[in-house]
Amino acid sequence: MNDREPANIPATLDGIRRDTERVGFTLASEPKTGSLLRALAASKPRGEFLEIGTGTGVGTAWLLAGMDANSRLTSVDSDPKVLEIARRHLGHDSRVTFRLVEGATFREHSVQQRVDLIDGR
């Protein structure tokens, strides 16, 4: 058994990883972390998820892989360069909304929003 690389890696990850390396972004989620994010998202059908720190979208791809069709993800980042990579690879998915804003600022103005999971790794 190989537990070093999770099974069923999201199809979008290859392109995201290439662009992540190209821009020198070093804070992307590791595969085992991604696998955990996918499992957590899958455990909450019709979930409302918040990701603080989109980065290039590696973690976002894993969350989307675990979400059902009725779940929603809001992903925020303050760096337009890395957020653009996530948007390019994942913006076609209607379940995700990307926001260019500081995470703390977003949370302050969204205190009434119900959230089932906050990913702020």
NORDA-V112093 format. One line per field, one symbol per residue. phi: phi as a letter, one per 20 degrees, with the letter a starting at -180 (. if undefined). psi: psi as a letter, one per 20 degrees, with the letter a starting at -180 (. if undefined). A space follows every 10 residues. Layout:
# NORDA-V112093
phi->???
psi->???
This chain:
# NORDA-V112093
phi->.ddecfflfg fffgffffff fgemfddfff gffgffgfff fffcglfddc ddogmeoffg fffffefefe eccdccbedf ffffffffec ffefedcece afgffgfgec feffcebddc f
psi->pojhpqrlpp hihggggghg hhikpjjqqq ghgghggggg hhinqkqoqp oomgcijghg ggghhiqrhj qqpppqqioh ghhhgggghi iioiiqpppn qpggggghjk hippphppok .
